Amino acid sequence: MSLYSTSISTAIIDPSFTSTRRCEFRIPFANQAYLPNLRLGGIGVSCDAPTAYALGVGVASIIKRITLLDGEEEIDSLREANAWLTFKSFWRANSEAASIKIPLEGGAGRGITSSITMATEVPLPMQKFANTAIQAAKNSQLFSGTVDLRSVFPILNSISHLSTNTFKNLRVVMEYETDQGRILTNTTKNALPLVPFLMADEITDEALIATLDKQLMANPVRWDVIEVDRIGLAVIPDADTAAKGAKTQNVSLQSNGFLGKYVKRICVQKSAQDPSLNSPTAGGVVYGFGGNGSTSMNKEQVNMRINGRSLLAGQGYVTAGQMAMGVSDSWGEINAPPYGAIQSVGLDDARTAAVNAPAGVADTNPSILEAGISARHAATTGQQSYCGFRIDSKVDALQLEYQRTGRFQAATAAARVGTASALDLTLFAEVSKVLEVMGGGVWRIAYV
């Protein structure tokens, strides 16, 4: 017999506080227990005109940071949630992206190849659009989506249940994204968050709750939280001029965010410090995955030093192909858009006129052109250039060794993310934690 028909009842919880910057849910019910599959419903935005949600991440693009708390004590959290979920979207198979993630979240992944035309659509067509303010005023049908909180709180994949006998003041707090280019595929539509709700499956069988509580106290919960550190990389001055030529930037950057912690894997995302570089055209169209993606740089070399030793021999990753293989080796199989990990396919200057075309374009094969626009590659080219490392060690010192060559600073090509622009290097690290429950509302979380 189904557990849902006998021992489970779904509770719909409205926010206790909501604004355009923040939203908070409280689970006020005492002596209750819930399954860990918490979901947010009604997630989305209203805007001035129908526009697609950010590619890859969908409606979750509105989430900048999200935290699970017991009162003021943090249980699990995720910063830069929209950027991390964009990276996670590349783990999806095409069938999952098309059949599940677009209908539920308005977000996809790499794309799908048509069996009729053999054309590759990258990413999957955005069939879900943000809502207009006019629709909201008329209370007409608005598109919003669902976010499974197990994708942002890894502890929920490891814990058997959430009991209010243990966690007496359960809260979920969201901070909303304010950068319009990370929310929608257009920055000029004035996106404002809708009012979401929280769905929690309540366990009504008291005997089952008692059994689960005993198991939770007997067996500590171990999981890998995603922690974030960010390092700024300065602009390369006077790069690519006729007098000076290209200029190489070679730096060793210190990260203090993971010291004293056992780190399993790290993903490095590269994004422009100036958000306007992701959408330099007058129409505000965002290039590809924009600030949620990771931009390829020119002649990159990347290595990481942990506790005084280099993880990779020599200069580390020295080609885009090596970097892509490193991500796959450390994080698993990646479902990538064509040319997503390389800087270009030969049409550098033409990219300044690119729109958010859903097809990868080779340098001699134009696709999805507008009148007056020459052949170009897709806006997703060079937008999936991550660096991946497997650490599996306690970290006492961590340095990221990074080198690039400044290019594309001529006046005709400066109005986009060039490889001399100032960058944010965001490190997403898989860090091990353990939860111990002593009973009577007493619990403790520690790093392994």
N, C-alpha and C positions, 0 to 999 in steps of 0.2 A: 504494500500500500504506500502511496506517495506520502513523504514527510510533510509536504505542503498541505495536504488535505486533512491531516490529523494533528500536527504539532506546530504549525507555522502560521502566523498572521502578519501580513505586511502593514507596517505603519507608515503613514505619509506625514512628514514633519516639515512645517513651514519655518522659515528663518526667524530667529529671535531678533536679528538686526540685519538690515540691508541698506546699502547706499550704492553710489556709482563707483566706489573704491573698495568696498569690503562687504563680506556677507558672513554671517555666523549662524550655525545651527547648534541647538542644545538638545540633548536627549535626557529629558527631565524625569523619566519614569524610574522609580525605585524598585528594587527586587525584580528586575527584568533581565533577560538575556537575548542577544541578537546574533544572527549569523553574521559572519564577517563580510558578506557580499553587499556592503553599503553602496548605494548608487545615488548620484545626483541626477535629478530630472529637471526639465525646463531650462537647461543651460543654453544660452545663446545671447544674441544682441538684437537691438533695434537700431536702424540706421536710416539715413536720408533717402537712400535708393537701394533696391535689391542688389546685393553684391555677395560673391562667394566667400565663405569662411576661408581662413588661411589654409593653404595647401598642406596636406599631410596630417594636420592636427585637428581640423574641423572645429566643432563648437568649443572644445577645450582650449582653444586659442585665447579665450578670455581669462584663463587662470594663470596668474603670475606666480603665486605661491599658495600652498594649501597645507594645513596643519591639522593633525588629530591630537587632541589634548584631553587630559583628565584634570579639570579645573585649570590651573596654570602650568601643569606639568606636561611636557611634550611627550607623546608616545611615538609618533612618526610624523615626518614632514617632507615636503619637496619644494625646493626653490627652482625658479626658471622652469616651471612645469610645462609651459607650451613648447619650449625648445626641446626639452627631454622627450616629450610625447611625440614630437616630430621625428626625432631620431628613432624612437621605438616603432613608429609607423613603418619604417623600412624593414622591419622584421617580418611583416605580414606577407602571407601568400596572396596572390591576386584574387583568388576566390573569396578569401576572408575579407579583403578590402572591399570588393565589389558587393558582396551579398550581405555583409554584416556591418562593416564600419561606416559605409556611406549612409545607409538607412538610419543607423542609430546615432552616429556622431557627426555626420557630414564631413568626415575625414577619410582619407584613403591611404595609399602607400605609393608603390612604384607605378603601377598601371596594368594594362591588360592588352593583349594583342588580339585583334579581331580575326576570327576564322574565315571571314568573307573577304575583307580587303587586305588583311595581313598588315594593317597599319597599327603602330603602337601608340596608344594614348597615354601620355605621361604628364602628371599623374592621372588617376581615374577622373573622368568628368565630374565636376562639382555640381551635382544635381540639387544640393541643398543650399539655399541662399539665406543670408541674413534678412531680417524683417525691416520694413520701412516704418518710420514714425507714424505715418498715416494709418498703416494697418494696426499699430498698437493703439492709436487713439480710437479706432472703431471697434476694438476688441475682436478683430477678425482673426482667422486662423494664422498663427505665427509658427515659423519653423524654429524649433529648439531641439536639442538632443539630449542624450543620456551619457553620463560618464561613470564608468565602473571605478570606484575608488580603490579597488585592488591594483589598478594600474599606476596609482600615485603613492599608495601606502603599501609597500611590500609586506609589512607585518601582517596584513589581512590575508595574505596567501599562506601564512604559516600558523596563525592562531586559530583555535577551534571555534571560538565564540567570543563575544564581547559582553561581559556581565556587569551590570550596574552595582552588583555587590562588591566587585573588584574595582571597577572604574566608576566612582560615584558621581562624577560630574563630566560626562562625556560631551565633548564639543568638536565640531568641525568648523574651521575658520578659513575662509578664502580671501585672498587679496587679488583684485582684478588687474589685468594688464592695462596700461595707459597708452602704450605705443600703438597707434592705429594700424601701422604696417605689420604688426605681429598678430592682429586680430582678424583682419580681412585682406582680400587681395587688392584693395584700393584704400588709400589713406584719407580720402576726402569725404567719407560718408558718415562721419560723426557717430561711431558705434557706441552704444550705451548698453550695459548688461540688463538682461531680463531678470525677473525675480525667480530664482530656482526653488526646488524643494528637495528634501532628502527622503529616500526610501530605505527603510530598515526592516528586515524580516525578523519578527519577534518569535522566540521559541516559547510556546505555551505549555509544554510538557515539563512539569516541575521535576519529575524523576530524571528526565534527560538532562535538565540543567544541573542537577546535583552531581550526576555522573561526569559531565563535562567540567564542572568546577574542580572536582577531585583530580581529574586528569591534568588540568592546567596547573595545579599546585605541585603535582608530582613530577611533571616534565617541563623544564624551562623551554621557552619559545626562542628559537634562533632564526634570524633572518638577516638579509643584506639590505640595508637602507641606502638610498642614493643621496650622497652629500655633494655639495657644490662649492667650488672655489673659483674665483675669477681673477685673471691677471691682465693688466692693461699693457698693450704693445704700442709704442709711439709711432707716429707717422714717419716715413722715410723722407726727409727733406731733399728738394732739388733732384729728385730721381728722374732718370730718362730724359735729360735735357741734351741738346746738341753739344753743349760745351763739356758736360760732365759725364754723359752716358749713364747707363744703369748703375745703381748703387746697391751694394749688398748690405743687409742688416743681419747681424749675427749676435744673438743675445742668449744669456743663461738666466732664466726667470725662476725665482724662488716661490714655492707654494707652501704656505703654513697651515692650510685648512685641514690637513689629514695627519698631522704629526701625532704620534703616539697611538695611531689606530691601525688595525689590520685591514689592509686594502686588497681586494681581489682584482678588480679591473678598473681601468680609467678610460673614459672617452673625452677627447678634446674637441670642442666646437669653436670655430672661428667666425666672428661676426663683426660688422663695422660698428665702431663706437658712435658714429653719427648715423642715426636712424634714417635720415633723409637720403643717404646713399643707396638704400635699398629700393627707392622709388623716386628717381630723379626727374621723371617726365612730368610735364604740366598736369597730366590727367591723374597723377597719383597712383599709377599702376605699380604694384609690387613685383619685383623680379623673382620669379620662382617661389622658393620657400622663404625668401626675405631674411629677416633677422632671426627666424626660427631655424634656418638651415645653417650650413657651414660652408664658407666661401673658399674656393681654391685660390692659392697664391702662386706667384711666379718663382720657379726654381726652388721649391721648398726642401728643406732638410730638417728632420725632426728626430730627436732622441730624448730619452728620459733617464735621469740619474736618481737612483733610490739608495739611500744610505751610503753614498759615496761611490757607487758602482753604476756603470752604464747598463741599461737593460739590453740594448742592441749593440752589436759590434760595429766598429767604424763610425761613420756619420749617422747611423740609424736609417730611417726611411729617407731615401734620396729621390724617389720618383713617385708620381701619383699612383702608379700601379702597386708599388710596395705599400703605400699608405692604405689603399683600399684592401689589400690582402691582410694587412695588420688588423684592421677593423673586423674583418670576417673571422680571422683566427682567434681574436680575443672575445668578440661579442656574438659570434655565430653568423649564419648565412644571412646576407643582406640582399634585399630585393631592390636593386638600384635603378634609377632612370638612366637612359642612355647618356653617356658623357657627364654623368653627375659628379664624378670624382676627379675630372680633369679640368684644366683651366679654360680651354676653348677647343673648337674644332675648325679654326681657321678664319673666323669672321669676327675678329675682335671689335672693330669699330662699329660694325653693323649692329652689335648688341645694344647700342645706345637707343635704338629705335624699337627694341623687342617689346612685345606685350606678353601677357601671361599665357602664351601658346601652350597647348597641352601635348605637343609632339616634339620628339627629339629630331633635330635637323642636322644632317651632315653638311659639310661645307659646300658641296656641289648640288645639293638637293633641297631647294627651298620648300617650306611648308607653311600653310596658314598665313598668307601674306595679305597685307592691306594695300590699297592703292597708294603708290608712291614710295613703298618701302621695299628695299632690296632684300636679297636672300640673307637669312640670318639663322643662327642656331637658337634653340629654345632657351627660354629664361631659366630653366632648371639646370642648364649646363654649368658645371662648376659649383653647384649649390649643395653637394653632398660630400664634401671633402673633409671627412673627420679623421682623427688620429686615434688609434686604439692600442692599448697596452695591457698586458696581463702582469699584475704585480705579485699577488699571493705572498705578501710579506707585511710585517709591521713596519710602519714608516717612521723613521727618525729624522730623515732629511729627504726632500724631494725638489729636484730642479728640472725644469723643462728647457731643453736646449733647442733653440729654434733659429732657422735661417731662411731668409727670402731675399729676392731681388726686386727692387722697385721699378715698376713699369707703368705705362698708361697714364702718365701725368700731363700729356699734351692737352691743349685747350679743347680740342674736338672730342676728347674721350675722358675728360676728368669728371664728368657728371654721372659717375656710377662708381661702384666699389672697385677701385683700382688696387693693384697689388702693392701700393705704397701707402694706402690709407691706414689710419690708426685703427687697431683691432682690439676687441675683447676676446681673450682666450678663456673659455669657460670649461673647467674641468669637472666632469661628472664621475664620481668615484663610488664604487660598490664597497661599502664598509660594513663589517660584521658587527652585529649587536645581539644581546641576549636579554630576554625578559624573564624575571623570576617573580612568581606570585606566592606570597606568604599567607594569604587569607586575611579576612577582616578588613579588606580595603587597603591592605599594605602590599605594595609591589615595588620593584626596582628594575631599571633598565641600565645596562652597562655595556661598554665596548668590550669585545672579545680580546 
